[in-house]
Amino acid sequence: MKKMGVFLFFLVLIPSLSFGQVEKYKAVFTLNFVRYIGWPEAAKDGDFVIGVIKDSRVASWLTKQSVGKKFGYQNVVVKEFKSIDELSACQVVFVSSSLNYSKHAATIKSVIGKNSLIITEAEGATKHGSVINFVVRDNNLKFEISGNNAQALGLSISSKLENMAAAIKM
């Protein structure tokens, strides 16, 4: 009976640990994407804000990893938004899969404005304006990149980012 309890404990614990690791990797990737994006001068004023919509785990990892960091001369600030109604202007916005991005894409783009990097984690999100979209392929975390969407937002993507092994060009 005791062995069964230990087995059930690990059976429940292991998926949550691997899920937490995925969130950590998404946060690490998100912070690293910033370095491979060409930003217009308009995006270089004030703090460098990374907004996270409806994903407290990614927001928490981003906050932990960005404490005291700067992007150029800008302080990196992470803002967590629990709903689309709370959203404000950001240089980067991470849209959780718990929000229907395709339904809210126009609203998100109008609030954050041009020159903002949109990162999502929903199948087909690049068809609705996402620049970078996390996907799982063959049990590996990868990301789709849309150069056309980046260009439409006034951003450019470094060839180094496009050539990463995890990148899937759209």
DRENPA-3360 file (N, C-alpha, C; in nm, 2 decimals, always signed):
BEGIN
1 = MKKMGVFL = +0.08/-0.12/+0.00/+0.00/+0.00/+0.00/+0.09/+0.13/+0.00 ~ +0.19/+0.12/+0.08/+0.28/+0.24/+0.09/+0.35/+0.26/-0.05 ~ +0.39/+0.15/-0.12/+0.46/+0.16/-0.25/+0.36/+0.23/-0.35 ~ +0.23/+0.19/-0.34/+0.13/+0.24/-0.43/+0.12/+0.39/-0.41 ~ +0.12/+0.43/-0.28/+0.11/+0.58/-0.25/+0.23/+0.65/-0.31 ~ +0.35/+0.60/-0.30/+0.47/+0.67/-0.35/+0.46/+0.67/-0.50 ~ +0.41/+0.56/-0.56/+0.40/+0.56/-0.71/+0.30/+0.66/-0.76 ~ +0.19/+0.67/-0.69/+0.09/+0.77/-0.73/+0.14/+0.91/-0.71;
9 = FFLVLIPS = +0.21/+0.94/-0.61/+0.27/+1.07/-0.58/+0.36/+1.11/-0.70 ~ +0.45/+1.02/-0.74/+0.54/+1.05/-0.85/+0.46/+1.06/-0.99 ~ +0.36/+0.97/-1.00/+0.28/+0.98/-1.12/+0.22/+1.11/-1.14 ~ +0.17/+1.17/-1.03/+0.11/+1.31/-1.03/+0.22/+1.41/-1.04 ~ +0.33/+1.40/-0.98/+0.43/+1.50/-0.97/+0.51/+1.51/-1.10 ~ +0.54/+1.41/-1.17/+0.63/+1.41/-1.29/+0.56/+1.49/-1.40 ~ +0.43/+1.48/-1.43/+0.38/+1.56/-1.54/+0.38/+1.71/-1.50 ~ +0.36/+1.74/-1.38/+0.36/+1.88/-1.34/+0.50/+1.94/-1.35;
17 = LSFGQVEK = +0.60/+1.86/-1.32/+0.74/+1.91/-1.33/+0.78/+1.93/-1.47 ~ +0.74/+1.84/-1.56/+0.77/+1.86/-1.70/+0.69/+1.98/-1.76 ~ +0.57/+2.00/-1.72/+0.49/+2.11/-1.76/+0.56/+2.24/-1.72 ~ +0.60/+2.24/-1.59/+0.67/+2.36/-1.54/+0.80/+2.39/-1.62 ~ +0.87/+2.29/-1.66/+0.99/+2.30/-1.74/+0.95/+2.37/-1.87 ~ +0.85/+2.33/-1.94/+0.81/+2.39/-2.06/+0.78/+2.54/-2.05 ~ +0.72/+2.57/-1.94/+0.69/+2.72/-1.91/+0.83/+2.79/-1.89 ~ +0.92/+2.73/-1.82/+1.05/+2.79/-1.80/+1.12/+2.81/-1.94;
25 = YKAVFTLN = +1.12/+2.71/-2.02/+1.18/+2.72/-2.16/+1.11/+2.83/-2.24 ~ +0.98/+2.84/-2.23/+0.91/+2.95/-2.31/+0.96/+3.09/-2.26 ~ +0.98/+3.10/-2.13/+1.03/+3.23/-2.07/+1.17/+3.26/-2.12 ~ +1.25/+3.15/-2.12/+1.39/+3.17/-2.16/+1.40/+3.21/-2.31 ~ +1.32/+3.14/-2.39/+1.32/+3.17/-2.53/+1.27/+3.31/-2.55 ~ +1.16/+3.35/-2.48/+1.10/+3.48/-2.50/+1.21/+3.59/-2.47 ~ +1.28/+3.58/-2.36/+1.38/+3.67/-2.33/+1.49/+3.68/-2.44 ~ +1.53/+3.56/-2.49/+1.63/+3.56/-2.59/+1.58/+3.61/-2.73;
33 = FVRYIGWP = +1.46/+3.59/-2.76/+1.40/+3.64/-2.88/+1.43/+3.79/-2.90 ~ +1.42/+3.87/-2.79/+1.43/+4.01/-2.78/+1.56/+4.05/-2.85 ~ +1.67/+3.98/-2.83/+1.80/+4.01/-2.88/+1.81/+4.00/-3.03 ~ +1.72/+3.92/-3.09/+1.73/+3.89/-3.23/+1.62/+3.96/-3.31 ~ +1.56/+4.06/-3.25/+1.46/+4.14/-3.32/+1.52/+4.28/-3.35 ~ +1.50/+4.33/-3.47/+1.54/+4.47/-3.50/+1.42/+4.56/-3.46 ~ +1.44/+4.64/-3.36/+1.34/+4.73/-3.31/+1.35/+4.87/-3.36 ~ +1.24/+4.93/-3.40/+1.25/+5.07/-3.44/+1.27/+5.17/-3.32;
41 = EAAKDGDF = +1.32/+5.28/-3.35/+1.35/+5.38/-3.24/+1.23/+5.40/-3.15 ~ +1.11/+5.40/-3.20/+0.99/+5.43/-3.12/+0.98/+5.32/-3.01 ~ +1.03/+5.20/-3.02/+1.02/+5.10/-2.92/+1.13/+5.11/-2.81 ~ +1.22/+5.21/-2.83/+1.33/+5.22/-2.74/+1.32/+5.32/-2.63 ~ +1.20/+5.38/-2.61/+1.17/+5.48/-2.51/+1.12/+5.41/-2.39 ~ +1.15/+5.47/-2.27/+1.10/+5.42/-2.14/+1.14/+5.28/-2.11 ~ +1.07/+5.21/-2.03/+1.10/+5.07/-1.99/+1.07/+4.98/-2.11 ~ +1.14/+4.87/-2.11/+1.11/+4.76/-2.21/+1.02/+4.66/-2.14;
49 = VIGVIKDS = +0.89/+4.67/-2.19/+0.78/+4.60/-2.12/+0.75/+4.47/-2.19 ~ +0.75/+4.36/-2.12/+0.71/+4.23/-2.17/+0.58/+4.20/-2.10 ~ +0.47/+4.19/-2.17/+0.34/+4.16/-2.11/+0.31/+4.01/-2.13 ~ +0.24/+3.96/-2.04/+0.20/+3.82/-2.04/+0.05/+3.81/-2.02 ~ -0.03/+3.76/-2.11/-0.17/+3.75/-2.10/-0.21/+3.61/-2.05 ~ -0.27/+3.60/-1.94/-0.33/+3.48/-1.88/-0.23/+3.36/-1.87 ~ -0.11/+3.38/-1.82/-0.02/+3.27/-1.79/+0.07/+3.32/-1.68 ~ +0.03/+3.29/-1.55/+0.11/+3.33/-1.44/+0.24/+3.26/-1.43;
57 = RVASWLTK = +0.25/+3.14/-1.48/+0.38/+3.06/-1.47/+0.48/+3.12/-1.56 ~ +0.45/+3.16/-1.68/+0.54/+3.22/-1.77/+0.58/+3.36/-1.72 ~ +0.48/+3.43/-1.67/+0.51/+3.56/-1.61/+0.61/+3.55/-1.49 ~ +0.59/+3.45/-1.41/+0.67/+3.43/-1.29/+0.82/+3.40/-1.34 ~ +0.83/+3.31/-1.43/+0.96/+3.27/-1.49/+1.03/+3.39/-1.55 ~ +0.95/+3.47/-1.63/+1.01/+3.59/-1.69/+1.06/+3.69/-1.59 ~ +0.98/+3.71/-1.48/+1.01/+3.80/-1.38/+1.14/+3.76/-1.31 ~ +1.15/+3.63/-1.27/+1.27/+3.58/-1.21/+1.40/+3.59/-1.30;
65 = QSVGKKFG = +1.38/+3.57/-1.42/+1.50/+3.57/-1.51/+1.54/+3.71/-1.56 ~ +1.45/+3.81/-1.54/+1.48/+3.94/-1.59/+1.51/+4.04/-1.48 ~ +1.51/+4.00/-1.36/+1.54/+4.09/-1.25/+1.67/+4.16/-1.27 ~ +1.67/+4.29/-1.27/+1.79/+4.37/-1.28/+1.85/+4.38/-1.42 ~ +1.78/+4.32/-1.52/+1.83/+4.32/-1.66/+1.79/+4.44/-1.73 ~ +1.87/+4.47/-1.83/+1.83/+4.58/-1.92/+1.84/+4.53/-2.07 ~ +1.76/+4.60/-2.15/+1.77/+4.58/-2.29/+1.82/+4.71/-2.35 ~ +1.94/+4.71/-2.39/+2.00/+4.84/-2.42/+2.01/+4.93/-2.30;
73 = YQNVVVKE = +1.94/+5.04/-2.30/+1.94/+5.13/-2.19/+1.81/+5.12/-2.11 ~ +1.72/+5.03/-2.16/+1.59/+5.02/-2.10/+1.59/+4.91/-1.99 ~ +1.52/+4.94/-1.88/+1.49/+4.84/-1.78/+1.39/+4.74/-1.83 ~ +1.41/+4.61/-1.81/+1.31/+4.51/-1.85/+1.21/+4.50/-1.74 ~ +1.08/+4.51/-1.78/+0.97/+4.51/-1.68/+0.87/+4.40/-1.73 ~ +0.83/+4.31/-1.65/+0.73/+4.21/-1.68/+0.60/+4.25/-1.62 ~ +0.49/+4.25/-1.70/+0.36/+4.28/-1.65/+0.27/+4.16/-1.69 ~ +0.20/+4.12/-1.59/+0.10/+4.01/-1.60/-0.04/+4.06/-1.62;
81 = FKSIDELS = -0.11/+4.02/-1.72/-0.24/+4.06/-1.75/-0.34/+3.94/-1.73 ~ -0.43/+3.95/-1.65/-0.52/+3.84/-1.62/-0.63/+3.83/-1.72 ~ -0.65/+3.94/-1.80/-0.76/+3.94/-1.90/-0.71/+4.04/-2.01 ~ -0.78/+4.03/-2.12/-0.75/+4.11/-2.24/-0.79/+4.26/-2.20 ~ -0.88/+4.28/-2.11/-0.92/+4.41/-2.07/-0.82/+4.49/-1.99 ~ -0.72/+4.42/-1.93/-0.62/+4.48/-1.85/-0.50/+4.52/-1.94 ~ -0.49/+4.47/-2.06/-0.38/+4.48/-2.15/-0.34/+4.63/-2.17 ~ -0.21/+4.66/-2.17/-0.17/+4.79/-2.21/-0.05/+4.78/-2.30;
89 = ACQVVFVS = +0.01/+4.89/-2.35/+0.12/+4.89/-2.44/+0.24/+4.82/-2.39 ~ +0.30/+4.74/-2.48/+0.42/+4.65/-2.44/+0.50/+4.65/-2.57 ~ +0.63/+4.62/-2.55/+0.72/+4.59/-2.66/+0.70/+4.45/-2.70 ~ +0.68/+4.36/-2.61/+0.66/+4.22/-2.63/+0.53/+4.18/-2.56 ~ +0.45/+4.10/-2.62/+0.33/+4.04/-2.55/+0.33/+3.89/-2.58 ~ +0.32/+3.82/-2.47/+0.31/+3.67/-2.48/+0.17/+3.64/-2.45 ~ +0.10/+3.57/-2.55/-0.04/+3.54/-2.54/-0.05/+3.39/-2.51 ~ -0.10/+3.36/-2.39/-0.12/+3.22/-2.35/-0.22/+3.15/-2.43;
97 = SSLNYSKH = -0.21/+3.02/-2.44/-0.30/+2.93/-2.51/-0.44/+2.93/-2.45 ~ -0.45/+2.98/-2.32/-0.58/+2.98/-2.25/-0.67/+3.10/-2.30 ~ -0.61/+3.18/-2.39/-0.69/+3.29/-2.45/-0.70/+3.26/-2.60 ~ -0.81/+3.27/-2.66/-0.83/+3.24/-2.80/-0.77/+3.36/-2.88 ~ -0.65/+3.34/-2.92/-0.58/+3.44/-2.99/-0.65/+3.49/-3.12 ~ -0.69/+3.39/-3.20/-0.75/+3.43/-3.33/-0.87/+3.52/-3.31 ~ -0.95/+3.49/-3.20/-1.06/+3.57/-3.17/-1.03/+3.71/-3.12 ~ -0.92/+3.73/-3.05/-0.88/+3.85/-2.99/-0.76/+3.92/-3.06;
105 = AATIKSVI = -0.71/+3.87/-3.17/-0.59/+3.92/-3.23/-0.60/+4.07/-3.27 ~ -0.71/+4.11/-3.32/-0.73/+4.25/-3.36/-0.73/+4.35/-3.24 ~ -0.79/+4.30/-3.13/-0.79/+4.38/-3.01/-0.65/+4.40/-2.95 ~ -0.58/+4.28/-2.95/-0.45/+4.28/-2.89/-0.36/+4.38/-2.97 ~ -0.36/+4.37/-3.10/-0.28/+4.45/-3.19/-0.32/+4.60/-3.17 ~ -0.44/+4.63/-3.16/-0.48/+4.77/-3.14/-0.44/+4.83/-3.01 ~ -0.43/+4.75/-2.90/-0.39/+4.80/-2.77/-0.24/+4.81/-2.76 ~ -0.17/+4.71/-2.81/-0.02/+4.71/-2.79/+0.04/+4.80/-2.90;
113 = GKNSLIIT = -0.03/+4.83/-3.01/+0.03/+4.91/-3.11/+0.13/+4.85/-3.20 ~ +0.17/+4.93/-3.30/+0.28/+4.88/-3.39/+0.41/+4.87/-3.31 ~ +0.50/+4.80/-3.37/+0.64/+4.79/-3.32/+0.64/+4.70/-3.19 ~ +0.55/+4.61/-3.18/+0.54/+4.52/-3.07/+0.55/+4.37/-3.12 ~ +0.63/+4.29/-3.05/+0.65/+4.15/-3.09/+0.54/+4.07/-3.02 ~ +0.46/+4.00/-3.10/+0.35/+3.91/-3.05/+0.40/+3.77/-3.05 ~ +0.40/+3.71/-2.93/+0.44/+3.57/-2.92/+0.32/+3.49/-2.87 ~ +0.29/+3.38/-2.93/+0.17/+3.30/-2.90/+0.21/+3.16/-2.88;
121 = EAEGATKH = +0.11/+3.08/-2.84/+0.12/+2.93/-2.83/+0.00/+2.86/-2.87 ~ -0.05/+2.90/-2.99/-0.18/+2.84/-3.04/-0.16/+2.80/-3.19 ~ -0.20/+2.68/-3.22/-0.20/+2.64/-3.36/-0.26/+2.75/-3.45 ~ -0.19/+2.78/-3.56/-0.25/+2.87/-3.66/-0.24/+3.02/-3.62 ~ -0.17/+3.05/-3.51/-0.17/+3.19/-3.47/-0.09/+3.28/-3.56 ~ +0.00/+3.23/-3.64/+0.08/+3.32/-3.73/-0.02/+3.36/-3.85 ~ -0.13/+3.29/-3.87/-0.22/+3.33/-3.97/-0.30/+3.45/-3.92 ~ -0.29/+3.48/-3.79/-0.37/+3.60/-3.74/-0.28/+3.71/-3.69;
129 = GSVINFVV = -0.15/+3.71/-3.73/-0.06/+3.82/-3.70/+0.05/+3.79/-3.59 ~ +0.05/+3.67/-3.54/+0.16/+3.64/-3.44/+0.29/+3.64/-3.52 ~ +0.40/+3.69/-3.45/+0.53/+3.69/-3.51/+0.60/+3.56/-3.48 ~ +0.59/+3.51/-3.35/+0.65/+3.39/-3.31/+0.55/+3.31/-3.24 ~ +0.54/+3.18/-3.27/+0.43/+3.10/-3.22/+0.50/+2.97/-3.17 ~ +0.49/+2.94/-3.04/+0.54/+2.81/-2.98/+0.45/+2.70/-3.02 ~ +0.51/+2.59/-3.06/+0.44/+2.47/-3.10/+0.52/+2.35/-3.05 ~ +0.45/+2.24/-3.03/+0.52/+2.11/-2.99/+0.52/+2.02/-3.11;
137 = RDNNLKFE = +0.64/+1.98/-3.15/+0.65/+1.89/-3.27/+0.74/+1.77/-3.22 ~ +0.69/+1.65/-3.24/+0.76/+1.53/-3.20/+0.81/+1.54/-3.05 ~ +0.72/+1.59/-2.96/+0.76/+1.60/-2.82/+0.87/+1.70/-2.80 ~ +0.89/+1.79/-2.89/+1.00/+1.90/-2.87/+0.93/+2.03/-2.89 ~ +0.97/+2.13/-2.80/+0.93/+2.26/-2.81/+1.00/+2.33/-2.92 ~ +0.92/+2.39/-3.02/+0.97/+2.46/-3.13/+0.90/+2.59/-3.14 ~ +0.94/+2.67/-3.24/+0.86/+2.79/-3.26/+0.86/+2.82/-3.41 ~ +0.74/+2.87/-3.45/+0.72/+2.92/-3.59/+0.75/+3.07/-3.59;
145 = ISGNNAQA = +0.81/+3.11/-3.70/+0.84/+3.25/-3.72/+0.77/+3.31/-3.84 ~ +0.71/+3.42/-3.84/+0.65/+3.48/-3.95/+0.72/+3.62/-3.98 ~ +0.81/+3.62/-4.08/+0.88/+3.74/-4.12/+0.78/+3.84/-4.17 ~ +0.68/+3.80/-4.24/+0.58/+3.89/-4.30/+0.51/+3.96/-4.18 ~ +0.47/+3.89/-4.08/+0.40/+3.95/-3.97/+0.49/+4.05/-3.89 ~ +0.62/+4.01/-3.88/+0.72/+4.10/-3.81/+0.73/+4.23/-3.89 ~ +0.74/+4.22/-4.02/+0.75/+4.34/-4.11/+0.63/+4.43/-4.10 ~ +0.51/+4.36/-4.09/+0.39/+4.44/-4.08/+0.38/+4.52/-3.95;
153 = LGLSISSK = +0.45/+4.47/-3.85/+0.46/+4.54/-3.72/+0.58/+4.63/-3.70 ~ +0.65/+4.65/-3.81/+0.77/+4.74/-3.81/+0.89/+4.68/-3.74 ~ +0.90/+4.54/-3.74/+1.01/+4.47/-3.68/+1.09/+4.40/-3.78 ~ +1.21/+4.36/-3.75/+1.29/+4.27/-3.84/+1.34/+4.16/-3.76 ~ +1.36/+4.05/-3.82/+1.41/+3.93/-3.75/+1.55/+3.89/-3.80 ~ +1.64/+3.87/-3.71/+1.77/+3.84/-3.74/+1.78/+3.70/-3.81 ~ +1.86/+3.68/-3.91/+1.88/+3.55/-3.97/+1.93/+3.45/-3.87 ~ +2.00/+3.49/-3.76/+2.04/+3.40/-3.66/+1.92/+3.33/-3.59;
161 = LENMAAAI = +1.82/+3.41/-3.57/+1.70/+3.35/-3.51/+1.63/+3.26/-3.60 ~ +1.62/+3.30/-3.73/+1.55/+3.21/-3.83/+1.62/+3.08/-3.85 ~ +1.75/+3.08/-3.83/+1.83/+2.96/-3.86/+1.85/+2.87/-3.73 ~ +1.79/+2.91/-3.62/+1.80/+2.82/-3.50/+1.73/+2.69/-3.53 ~ +1.78/+2.58/-3.47/+1.72/+2.45/-3.50/+1.57/+2.44/-3.46 ~ +1.53/+2.51/-3.36/+1.39/+2.50/-3.32/+1.30/+2.59/-3.40 ~ +1.35/+2.67/-3.49/+1.27/+2.76/-3.57/+1.20/+2.69/-3.69 ~ +1.08/+2.72/-3.71/+1.00/+2.67/-3.82/+0.96/+2.80/-3.90;
169 = KM = +1.01/+2.82/-4.02/+0.98/+2.94/-4.09/+0.84/+2.93/-4.15 ~ +0.76/+3.04/-4.15/+0.63/+3.03/-4.20/+0.62/+3.13/-4.32;
% end
